[in-house]
Amino acid sequence: MTFYDKLNTAWQKNNSLLCVGLDPEVSKFPKHIQKLDNCIFEFNKQIIDATAEFACSFKPQFAHYAAVGAEDQLQQTIAYIKKNYPDLIVILDSKRGDIGSTAKMYAQESFERYSADAVTVNPYLGKDSLDPFLEYKDKGTIVLCRTSNASAKDFQDIKADGKTVYEKVAEEAVSSWNYNQNVLLVIGATYPEELGKIRKIAPQIPFLVPGIGAQGGDVQAVLKAGLDTNKCGLLINSSRGIIYASNGEDFADVARSEAKKLCEQINQFRN
Ligand code: OMP
């Protein structure tokens, strides 16, 4: 099974393009969860069980675990998803990027230590820094292309030979990096115009699109610009907008309602 096959299964499982971001911050948890041992895993578990029915993917963000020495709970979280929701994709969002010999260690960390299905990577160092990830044929390599933040333009919009850096990244993804059909691109939901340009360059590459919810991206604009010809091809991420929709005892129920609402909203614009 190639990574794209796995992704297709995940999209079809719940008829959903929604990726739920797992970005734990203990101070934002409900008080009764904060008191628990292993509270990050306990929080995640309830969010995962509440939202899985409306998702194709979960995306734990690495710094949110590493900053507080909770890599063990990251590992537990990924293992929990894989055991209970084996058709869904786990994206480890660690935005790795280094020279080949170190990149090899990062790839091993992502795919063997954590058993993630896919990992986010930074293409700044070029192809030989991506190869160690790409060589894991059944795993996804999700390359930053045009990010969601305000300063994305500082480097990504610089032009060389008449093309922006983010257009060059998309072109390389199509022509040189996708030899195992396992490349995806990250494009922020906050930049639908750029999303549309990149869809033209890379009509068949799946996109991870963060920036819905807390960052204010527009769902309709994202779908209009980003869907592929099968009305699919997107993993639309929301983290804080779902997991911190309530910090009361009802947090999991409210997260479920938010995930359901977003999944349905996305599907409404696919038709
Ligand atoms: P919310 O803004 O809370 O939905 O979180 C967005 C998540 O997506 C965070 O984990 C970010 O680190 C991540 N992200 C972006 O927000 N913008 C990007 O351009 C890329 C990512 C990412 O690679 O996931």
py3Dmol code that shows the C-alpha trace and the ligand (Angstrom):
import py3Dmol

protein = """\
ATOM      1  CA  MET A   1       0.000   0.000   0.000  1.00  0.00           C
ATOM      2  CA  THR A   2       1.463   3.390  -0.995  1.00  0.00           C
ATOM      3  CA  PHE A   3       1.033   6.413   1.243  1.00  0.00           C
ATOM      4  CA  TYR A   4      -1.484   7.893  -1.200  1.00  0.00           C
ATOM      5  CA  ASP A   5      -3.547   4.660  -0.981  1.00  0.00           C
ATOM      6  CA  LYS A   6      -3.540   5.026   2.786  1.00  0.00           C
ATOM      7  CA  LEU A   7      -4.597   8.643   2.509  1.00  0.00           C
ATOM      8  CA  ASN A   8      -7.469   7.713   0.200  1.00  0.00           C
ATOM      9  CA  THR A   9      -8.659   5.131   2.717  1.00  0.00           C
ATOM     10  CA  ALA A  10      -8.502   7.768   5.473  1.00  0.00           C
ATOM     11  CA  TRP A  11     -10.499  10.312   3.440  1.00  0.00           C
ATOM     12  CA  GLN A  12     -13.141   7.722   2.631  1.00  0.00           C
ATOM     13  CA  LYS A  13     -13.406   6.244   6.121  1.00  0.00           C
ATOM     14  CA  ASN A  14     -15.548   9.077   7.532  1.00  0.00           C
ATOM     15  CA  ASN A  15     -16.061  11.020   4.304  1.00  0.00           C
ATOM     16  CA  SER A  16     -13.955  13.739   5.891  1.00  0.00           C
ATOM     17  CA  LEU A  17     -11.064  16.039   4.961  1.00  0.00           C
ATOM     18  CA  LEU A  18     -10.688  17.249   8.550  1.00  0.00           C
ATOM     19  CA  CYS A  19      -7.375  16.939  10.376  1.00  0.00           C
ATOM     20  CA  VAL A  20      -7.659  17.519  14.128  1.00  0.00           C
ATOM     21  CA  GLY A  21      -4.544  19.153  15.561  1.00  0.00           C
ATOM     22  CA  LEU A  22      -3.351  17.877  18.935  1.00  0.00           C
ATOM     23  CA  ASP A  23      -1.452  20.880  20.336  1.00  0.00           C
ATOM     24  CA  PRO A  24      -1.618  20.367  24.109  1.00  0.00           C
ATOM     25  CA  GLU A  25      -1.053  23.242  26.539  1.00  0.00           C
ATOM     26  CA  VAL A  26      -1.747  22.112  30.064  1.00  0.00           C
ATOM     27  CA  SER A  27      -2.804  25.584  31.264  1.00  0.00           C
ATOM     28  CA  LYS A  28      -5.646  25.507  28.732  1.00  0.00           C
ATOM     29  CA  PHE A  29      -6.970  22.132  29.885  1.00  0.00           C
ATOM     30  CA  PRO A  30     -10.083  21.842  32.073  1.00  0.00           C
ATOM     31  CA  LYS A  31      -9.118  21.856  35.752  1.00  0.00           C
ATOM     32  CA  HIS A  32     -10.215  18.254  36.346  1.00  0.00           C
ATOM     33  CA  ILE A  33      -7.890  17.064  33.560  1.00  0.00           C
ATOM     34  CA  GLN A  34      -4.938  19.154  34.756  1.00  0.00           C
ATOM     35  CA  LYS A  35      -5.009  17.216  38.026  1.00  0.00           C
ATOM     36  CA  LEU A  36      -4.512  13.823  36.373  1.00  0.00           C
ATOM     37  CA  ASP A  37      -1.178  12.040  36.040  1.00  0.00           C
ATOM     38  CA  ASN A  38      -0.273  11.858  32.370  1.00  0.00           C
ATOM     39  CA  CYS A  39      -2.773  14.684  31.778  1.00  0.00           C
ATOM     40  CA  ILE A  40      -1.636  15.372  28.191  1.00  0.00           C
ATOM     41  CA  PHE A  41      -2.382  11.832  27.114  1.00  0.00           C
ATOM     42  CA  GLU A  42      -5.661  11.800  29.078  1.00  0.00           C
ATOM     43  CA  PHE A  43      -6.732  15.053  27.403  1.00  0.00           C
ATOM     44  CA  ASN A  44      -5.748  13.792  23.946  1.00  0.00           C
ATOM     45  CA  LYS A  45      -7.506  10.483  24.451  1.00  0.00           C
ATOM     46  CA  GLN A  46     -10.818  12.188  25.165  1.00  0.00           C
ATOM     47  CA  ILE A  47     -10.394  14.577  22.229  1.00  0.00           C
ATOM     48  CA  ILE A  48      -9.469  11.709  19.902  1.00  0.00           C
ATOM     49  CA  ASP A  49     -12.437   9.558  20.930  1.00  0.00           C
ATOM     50  CA  ALA A  50     -14.807  12.513  20.638  1.00  0.00           C
ATOM     51  CA  THR A  51     -13.655  13.697  17.193  1.00  0.00           C
ATOM     52  CA  ALA A  52     -12.351  10.622  15.328  1.00  0.00           C
ATOM     53  CA  GLU A  53     -15.722   9.988  13.712  1.00  0.00           C
ATOM     54  CA  PHE A  54     -15.451  13.278  11.809  1.00  0.00           C
ATOM     55  CA  ALA A  55     -11.760  13.222  10.946  1.00  0.00           C
ATOM     56  CA  CYS A  56      -9.382  11.710   8.397  1.00  0.00           C
ATOM     57  CA  SER A  57      -6.280  12.553  10.392  1.00  0.00           C
ATOM     58  CA  PHE A  58      -4.757  13.716  13.678  1.00  0.00           C
ATOM     59  CA  LYS A  59      -1.742  16.007  13.825  1.00  0.00           C
ATOM     60  CA  PRO A  60       0.202  16.141  17.091  1.00  0.00           C
ATOM     61  CA  GLN A  61       2.540  19.158  17.080  1.00  0.00           C
ATOM     62  CA  PHE A  62       5.910  18.047  18.407  1.00  0.00           C
ATOM     63  CA  ALA A  63       7.017  21.207  20.301  1.00  0.00           C
ATOM     64  CA  HIS A  64       3.896  21.080  22.433  1.00  0.00           C
ATOM     65  CA  TYR A  65       5.177  17.772  23.870  1.00  0.00           C
ATOM     66  CA  ALA A  66       8.939  18.277  23.791  1.00  0.00           C
ATOM     67  CA  ALA A  67       8.750  21.699  25.512  1.00  0.00           C
ATOM     68  CA  VAL A  68       7.439  20.052  28.656  1.00  0.00           C
ATOM     69  CA  GLY A  69       9.355  16.764  28.406  1.00  0.00           C
ATOM     70  CA  ALA A  70       6.233  14.840  27.399  1.00  0.00           C
ATOM     71  CA  GLU A  71       7.592  12.828  24.466  1.00  0.00           C
ATOM     72  CA  ASP A  72       6.377   9.675  26.215  1.00  0.00           C
ATOM     73  CA  GLN A  73       2.821  11.024  26.098  1.00  0.00           C
ATOM     74  CA  LEU A  74       3.287  11.875  22.419  1.00  0.00           C
ATOM     75  CA  GLN A  75       4.288   8.273  21.836  1.00  0.00           C
ATOM     76  CA  GLN A  76       1.271   7.049  23.834  1.00  0.00           C
ATOM     77  CA  THR A  77      -1.027   9.362  21.865  1.00  0.00           C
ATOM     78  CA  ILE A  78       0.179   8.089  18.498  1.00  0.00           C
ATOM     79  CA  ALA A  79      -0.006   4.464  19.643  1.00  0.00           C
ATOM     80  CA  TYR A  80      -3.561   5.053  20.902  1.00  0.00           C
ATOM     81  CA  ILE A  81      -4.725   6.467  17.556  1.00  0.00           C
ATOM     82  CA  LYS A  82      -3.082   3.684  15.583  1.00  0.00           C
ATOM     83  CA  LYS A  83      -4.613   0.980  17.771  1.00  0.00           C
ATOM     84  CA  ASN A  84      -8.138   2.396  17.923  1.00  0.00           C
ATOM     85  CA  TYR A  85      -8.460   4.242  14.622  1.00  0.00           C
ATOM     86  CA  PRO A  86      -6.072   2.390  12.313  1.00  0.00           C
ATOM     87  CA  ASP A  87      -7.537   3.854   9.119  1.00  0.00           C
ATOM     88  CA  LEU A  88      -6.799   7.432  10.114  1.00  0.00           C
ATOM     89  CA  ILE A  89      -3.500   9.162   9.330  1.00  0.00           C
ATOM     90  CA  VAL A  90      -1.192  10.369  12.098  1.00  0.00           C
ATOM     91  CA  ILE A  91       0.897  13.366  11.072  1.00  0.00           C
ATOM     92  CA  LEU A  92       3.823  14.178  13.324  1.00  0.00           C
ATOM     93  CA  ASP A  93       4.229  17.929  12.924  1.00  0.00           C
ATOM     94  CA  SER A  94       7.890  18.500  13.722  1.00  0.00           C
ATOM     95  CA  LYS A  95       8.987  20.511  10.637  1.00  0.00           C
ATOM     96  CA  ARG A  96      12.352  18.773  10.429  1.00  0.00           C
ATOM     97  CA  GLY A  97      15.139  19.787   8.028  1.00  0.00           C
ATOM     98  CA  ASP A  98      18.902  19.181   8.191  1.00  0.00           C
ATOM     99  CA  ILE A  99      21.808  17.750   6.208  1.00  0.00           C
ATOM    100  CA  GLY A 100      21.306  14.192   4.957  1.00  0.00           C
ATOM    101  CA  SER A 101      23.068  12.307   7.753  1.00  0.00           C
ATOM    102  CA  THR A 102      21.026  14.117  10.413  1.00  0.00           C
ATOM    103  CA  ALA A 103      17.844  14.032   8.345  1.00  0.00           C
ATOM    104  CA  LYS A 104      18.205  10.256   8.354  1.00  0.00           C
ATOM    105  CA  MET A 105      17.959  10.340  12.155  1.00  0.00           C
ATOM    106  CA  TYR A 106      14.929  12.632  12.027  1.00  0.00           C
ATOM    107  CA  ALA A 107      13.231  10.269   9.567  1.00  0.00           C
ATOM    108  CA  GLN A 108      13.989   7.358  11.884  1.00  0.00           C
ATOM    109  CA  GLU A 109      12.623   9.359  14.819  1.00  0.00           C
ATOM    110  CA  SER A 110       9.378  10.170  12.979  1.00  0.00           C
ATOM    111  CA  PHE A 111       8.645   6.838  11.377  1.00  0.00           C
ATOM    112  CA  GLU A 112      10.286   4.296  13.688  1.00  0.00           C
ATOM    113  CA  ARG A 113      10.424   5.832  17.167  1.00  0.00           C
ATOM    114  CA  TYR A 114       6.999   7.497  16.922  1.00  0.00           C
ATOM    115  CA  SER A 115       5.509   5.326  14.129  1.00  0.00           C
ATOM    116  CA  ALA A 116       3.863   8.362  12.550  1.00  0.00           C
ATOM    117  CA  ASP A 117       2.307   7.903   9.105  1.00  0.00           C
ATOM    118  CA  ALA A 118       3.636  11.254   7.913  1.00  0.00           C
ATOM    119  CA  VAL A 119       5.878  14.093   9.061  1.00  0.00           C
ATOM    120  CA  THR A 120       6.166  17.785   8.228  1.00  0.00           C
ATOM    121  CA  VAL A 121       9.552  18.894   6.866  1.00  0.00           C
ATOM    122  CA  ASN A 122      11.221  22.146   5.900  1.00  0.00           C
ATOM    123  CA  PRO A 123      12.700  22.154   2.349  1.00  0.00           C
ATOM    124  CA  TYR A 124      15.206  24.956   2.994  1.00  0.00           C
ATOM    125  CA  LEU A 125      18.200  22.599   2.731  1.00  0.00           C
ATOM    126  CA  GLY A 126      17.087  21.081  -0.576  1.00  0.00           C
ATOM    127  CA  LYS A 127      16.533  17.617  -1.997  1.00  0.00           C
ATOM    128  CA  ASP A 128      19.275  15.674  -0.202  1.00  0.00           C
ATOM    129  CA  SER A 129      17.763  16.782   3.126  1.00  0.00           C
ATOM    130  CA  LEU A 130      14.373  15.367   2.057  1.00  0.00           C
ATOM    131  CA  ASP A 131      15.552  12.064   0.558  1.00  0.00           C
ATOM    132  CA  PRO A 132      15.912  10.217   3.896  1.00  0.00           C
ATOM    133  CA  PHE A 133      12.192  10.904   4.511  1.00  0.00           C
ATOM    134  CA  LEU A 134      11.080  10.243   0.933  1.00  0.00           C
ATOM    135  CA  GLU A 135      12.800   6.865   0.914  1.00  0.00           C
ATOM    136  CA  TYR A 136      10.237   5.574   3.430  1.00  0.00           C
ATOM    137  CA  LYS A 137       7.898   4.615   0.579  1.00  0.00           C
ATOM    138  CA  ASP A 138       4.759   3.989   2.628  1.00  0.00           C
ATOM    139  CA  LYS A 139       5.157   7.137   4.756  1.00  0.00           C
ATOM    140  CA  GLY A 140       4.148  10.691   3.884  1.00  0.00           C
ATOM    141  CA  THR A 141       6.589  13.599   3.659  1.00  0.00           C
ATOM    142  CA  ILE A 142       4.730  16.881   4.031  1.00  0.00           C
ATOM    143  CA  VAL A 143       6.854  19.757   2.746  1.00  0.00           C
ATOM    144  CA  LEU A 144       6.337  23.378   3.831  1.00  0.00           C
ATOM    145  CA  CYS A 145       5.423  25.361   0.726  1.00  0.00           C
ATOM    146  CA  ARG A 146       3.484  28.554   1.582  1.00  0.00           C
ATOM    147  CA  THR A 147       2.921  28.752   5.335  1.00  0.00           C
ATOM    148  CA  SER A 148      -0.035  30.351   7.133  1.00  0.00           C
ATOM    149  CA  ASN A 149       1.797  33.024   9.135  1.00  0.00           C
ATOM    150  CA  ALA A 150       2.020  36.749   8.350  1.00  0.00           C
ATOM    151  CA  SER A 151       5.781  36.644   7.713  1.00  0.00           C
ATOM    152  CA  ALA A 152       5.516  33.727   5.268  1.00  0.00           C
ATOM    153  CA  LYS A 153       6.105  36.249   2.488  1.00  0.00           C
ATOM    154  CA  ASP A 154       9.549  37.290   3.823  1.00  0.00           C
ATOM    155  CA  PHE A 155      11.321  34.408   2.070  1.00  0.00           C
ATOM    156  CA  GLN A 156       8.636  32.288   0.412  1.00  0.00           C
ATOM    157  CA  ASP A 157       7.544  35.103  -1.940  1.00  0.00           C
ATOM    158  CA  ILE A 158      11.043  36.025  -3.089  1.00  0.00           C
ATOM    159  CA  LYS A 159      11.351  35.576  -6.847  1.00  0.00           C
ATOM    160  CA  ALA A 160      14.123  33.791  -8.685  1.00  0.00           C
ATOM    161  CA  ASP A 161      13.929  33.293 -12.481  1.00  0.00           C
ATOM    162  CA  GLY A 162      10.475  34.908 -12.383  1.00  0.00           C
ATOM    163  CA  LYS A 163       9.071  32.400  -9.904  1.00  0.00           C
ATOM    164  CA  THR A 164       8.462  32.675  -6.182  1.00  0.00           C
ATOM    165  CA  VAL A 165      10.277  30.329  -3.850  1.00  0.00           C
ATOM    166  CA  TYR A 166       6.983  28.657  -2.929  1.00  0.00           C
ATOM    167  CA  GLU A 167       6.209  28.056  -6.627  1.00  0.00           C
ATOM    168  CA  LYS A 168       9.675  26.494  -7.022  1.00  0.00           C
ATOM    169  CA  VAL A 169       8.993  24.248  -4.018  1.00  0.00           C
ATOM    170  CA  ALA A 170       5.725  23.091  -5.610  1.00  0.00           C
ATOM    171  CA  GLU A 171       7.466  22.485  -8.946  1.00  0.00           C
ATOM    172  CA  GLU A 172      10.234  20.446  -7.332  1.00  0.00           C
ATOM    173  CA  ALA A 173       7.634  18.423  -5.446  1.00  0.00           C
ATOM    174  CA  VAL A 174       6.027  17.465  -8.761  1.00  0.00           C
ATOM    175  CA  SER A 175       9.144  16.961 -10.869  1.00  0.00           C
ATOM    176  CA  SER A 176      11.778  15.624  -8.516  1.00  0.00           C
ATOM    177  CA  TRP A 177      10.671  14.681  -4.990  1.00  0.00           C
ATOM    178  CA  ASN A 178       7.571  12.563  -5.599  1.00  0.00           C
ATOM    179  CA  TYR A 179       9.376   9.452  -6.899  1.00  0.00           C
ATOM    180  CA  ASN A 180       7.564   7.299  -4.330  1.00  0.00           C
ATOM    181  CA  GLN A 181       4.188   9.060  -4.590  1.00  0.00           C
ATOM    182  CA  ASN A 182       4.392  10.115  -0.959  1.00  0.00           C
ATOM    183  CA  VAL A 183       4.860  13.900  -1.062  1.00  0.00           C
ATOM    184  CA  LEU A 184       2.359  16.429   0.278  1.00  0.00           C
ATOM    185  CA  LEU A 185       2.642  20.214   0.538  1.00  0.00           C
ATOM    186  CA  VAL A 186       1.727  22.569   3.393  1.00  0.00           C
ATOM    187  CA  ILE A 187      -0.203  25.646   2.311  1.00  0.00           C
ATOM    188  CA  GLY A 188      -1.837  27.979   4.822  1.00  0.00           C
ATOM    189  CA  ALA A 189      -5.611  28.397   4.750  1.00  0.00           C
ATOM    190  CA  THR A 190      -4.958  32.099   5.260  1.00  0.00           C
ATOM    191  CA  TYR A 191      -3.645  32.415   1.670  1.00  0.00           C
ATOM    192  CA  PRO A 192      -6.300  31.053  -0.718  1.00  0.00           C
ATOM    193  CA  GLU A 193      -4.863  32.925  -3.711  1.00  0.00           C
ATOM    194  CA  GLU A 194      -1.481  31.244  -3.305  1.00  0.00           C
ATOM    195  CA  LEU A 195      -3.280  27.950  -2.655  1.00  0.00           C
ATOM    196  CA  GLY A 196      -4.985  28.275  -6.054  1.00  0.00           C
ATOM    197  CA  LYS A 197      -1.678  28.982  -7.803  1.00  0.00           C
ATOM    198  CA  ILE A 198      -0.053  25.965  -6.183  1.00  0.00           C
ATOM    199  CA  ARG A 199      -3.003  23.705  -7.099  1.00  0.00           C
ATOM    200  CA  LYS A 200      -2.362  24.618 -10.767  1.00  0.00           C
ATOM    201  CA  ILE A 201       1.324  23.692 -10.441  1.00  0.00           C
ATOM    202  CA  ALA A 202       0.644  20.495  -8.484  1.00  0.00           C
ATOM    203  CA  PRO A 203      -2.801  19.222  -9.541  1.00  0.00           C
ATOM    204  CA  GLN A 204      -2.364  15.767  -8.023  1.00  0.00           C
ATOM    205  CA  ILE A 205      -0.427  16.444  -4.842  1.00  0.00           C
ATOM    206  CA  PRO A 206      -2.378  16.379  -1.557  1.00  0.00           C
ATOM    207  CA  PHE A 207      -2.141  19.521   0.575  1.00  0.00           C
ATOM    208  CA  LEU A 208      -2.101  19.926   4.341  1.00  0.00           C
ATOM    209  CA  VAL A 209      -3.942  23.184   4.980  1.00  0.00           C
ATOM    210  CA  PRO A 210      -3.621  24.624   8.499  1.00  0.00           C
ATOM    211  CA  GLY A 211      -5.025  28.000   9.505  1.00  0.00           C
ATOM    212  CA  ILE A 212      -8.752  27.316   9.842  1.00  0.00           C
ATOM    213  CA  GLY A 213     -10.294  28.298  13.175  1.00  0.00           C
ATOM    214  CA  ALA A 214      -7.906  30.213  15.450  1.00  0.00           C
ATOM    215  CA  GLN A 215      -5.991  31.773  12.503  1.00  0.00           C
ATOM    216  CA  GLY A 216      -9.167  32.817  10.700  1.00  0.00           C
ATOM    217  CA  GLY A 217      -8.818  30.998   7.347  1.00  0.00           C
ATOM    218  CA  ASP A 218     -11.964  30.827   5.222  1.00  0.00           C
ATOM    219  CA  VAL A 219     -13.240  27.295   4.566  1.00  0.00           C
ATOM    220  CA  GLN A 220     -15.113  28.117   1.380  1.00  0.00           C
ATOM    221  CA  ALA A 221     -12.147  29.973  -0.145  1.00  0.00           C
ATOM    222  CA  VAL A 222      -9.818  27.076   0.730  1.00  0.00           C
ATOM    223  CA  LEU A 223     -12.062  24.529  -0.952  1.00  0.00           C
ATOM    224  CA  LYS A 224     -12.652  26.661  -4.018  1.00  0.00           C
ATOM    225  CA  ALA A 225      -8.922  27.134  -4.541  1.00  0.00           C
ATOM    226  CA  GLY A 226      -7.538  23.853  -3.251  1.00  0.00           C
ATOM    227  CA  LEU A 227      -9.754  20.897  -4.164  1.00  0.00           C
ATOM    228  CA  ASP A 228      -8.367  18.556  -6.789  1.00  0.00           C
ATOM    229  CA  THR A 229     -10.379  17.250  -9.736  1.00  0.00           C
ATOM    230  CA  ASN A 230     -11.844  14.484  -7.523  1.00  0.00           C
ATOM    231  CA  LYS A 231     -13.135  17.135  -5.074  1.00  0.00           C
ATOM    232  CA  CYS A 232     -10.599  15.843  -2.610  1.00  0.00           C
ATOM    233  CA  GLY A 233      -6.833  16.278  -2.107  1.00  0.00           C
ATOM    234  CA  LEU A 234      -6.907  18.302   1.122  1.00  0.00           C
ATOM    235  CA  LEU A 235      -6.252  17.699   4.808  1.00  0.00           C
ATOM    236  CA  ILE A 236      -7.751  20.745   6.482  1.00  0.00           C
ATOM    237  CA  ASN A 237      -6.357  21.257   9.960  1.00  0.00           C
ATOM    238  CA  SER A 238      -7.841  22.984  12.963  1.00  0.00           C
ATOM    239  CA  SER A 239      -6.176  22.660  16.360  1.00  0.00           C
ATOM    240  CA  ARG A 240      -7.147  25.292  18.969  1.00  0.00           C
ATOM    241  CA  GLY A 241     -10.552  25.910  17.379  1.00  0.00           C
ATOM    242  CA  ILE A 242     -11.530  22.326  18.220  1.00  0.00           C
ATOM    243  CA  ILE A 243      -9.537  21.203  21.234  1.00  0.00           C
ATOM    244  CA  TYR A 244     -10.004  24.404  23.274  1.00  0.00           C
ATOM    245  CA  ALA A 245     -13.555  25.200  22.175  1.00  0.00           C
ATOM    246  CA  SER A 246     -14.476  24.670  25.843  1.00  0.00           C
ATOM    247  CA  ASN A 247     -12.315  24.376  28.945  1.00  0.00           C
ATOM    248  CA  GLY A 248     -15.147  23.067  31.071  1.00  0.00           C
ATOM    249  CA  GLU A 249     -16.123  19.514  31.954  1.00  0.00           C
ATOM    250  CA  ASP A 250     -17.909  19.353  28.585  1.00  0.00           C
ATOM    251  CA  PHE A 251     -14.679  19.968  26.595  1.00  0.00           C
ATOM    252  CA  ALA A 252     -14.804  16.664  24.711  1.00  0.00           C
ATOM    253  CA  ASP A 253     -18.485  17.066  23.778  1.00  0.00           C
ATOM    254  CA  VAL A 254     -17.879  20.596  22.560  1.00  0.00           C
ATOM    255  CA  ALA A 255     -14.806  19.473  20.596  1.00  0.00           C
ATOM    256  CA  ARG A 256     -16.971  16.793  19.001  1.00  0.00           C
ATOM    257  CA  SER A 257     -19.601  19.365  17.975  1.00  0.00           C
ATOM    258  CA  GLU A 258     -16.927  21.649  16.517  1.00  0.00           C
ATOM    259  CA  ALA A 259     -15.316  18.792  14.583  1.00  0.00           C
ATOM    260  CA  LYS A 260     -18.704  17.666  13.254  1.00  0.00           C
ATOM    261  CA  LYS A 261     -19.606  21.214  12.249  1.00  0.00           C
ATOM    262  CA  LEU A 262     -16.306  21.790  10.452  1.00  0.00           C
ATOM    263  CA  CYS A 263     -16.402  18.409   8.701  1.00  0.00           C
ATOM    264  CA  GLU A 264     -19.922  19.136   7.457  1.00  0.00           C
ATOM    265  CA  GLN A 265     -19.046  22.665   6.433  1.00  0.00           C
ATOM    266  CA  ILE A 266     -16.105  21.354   4.403  1.00  0.00           C
ATOM    267  CA  ASN A 267     -18.264  18.706   2.723  1.00  0.00           C
ATOM    268  CA  GLN A 268     -20.954  21.224   1.878  1.00  0.00           C
ATOM    269  CA  PHE A 269     -18.440  23.088  -0.307  1.00  0.00           C
ATOM    270  CA  ARG A 270     -17.234  19.882  -1.995  1.00  0.00           C
ATOM    271  CA  ASN A 271     -20.538  19.330  -3.718  1.00  0.00           C
TER     272      ASN A 271
END
"""
ligand_1 = """\
24
OMP
P -4.373 26.322 15.052
O -4.065 27.694 14.557
O -4.592 26.261 16.533
O -5.489 25.670 14.283
O -3.062 25.440 14.845
C -2.424 25.318 13.605
C -1.408 24.201 13.653
O -0.864 24.030 12.354
C -0.230 24.450 14.590
O 0.159 23.200 15.115
C 0.849 24.988 13.669
O 2.145 24.655 14.138
C 0.547 24.254 12.357
N 0.892 24.988 11.105
C 0.453 26.282 10.906
O -0.312 26.835 11.707
N 0.852 26.957 9.786
C 1.638 26.410 8.842
O 1.931 27.055 7.843
C 2.059 25.085 8.998
C 1.626 24.356 10.091
C 1.876 22.907 10.061
O 2.846 22.504 9.396
O 1.097 22.129 10.563
"""
view = py3Dmol.view(width=600, height=400)
view.addModel(protein, "pdb")
view.setStyle({"model": 0}, {"cartoon": {"style": "trace"}})
view.addModel(ligand_1, "xyz")
view.setStyle({"model": 1}, {"stick": {}})
view.zoomTo()
view.show()
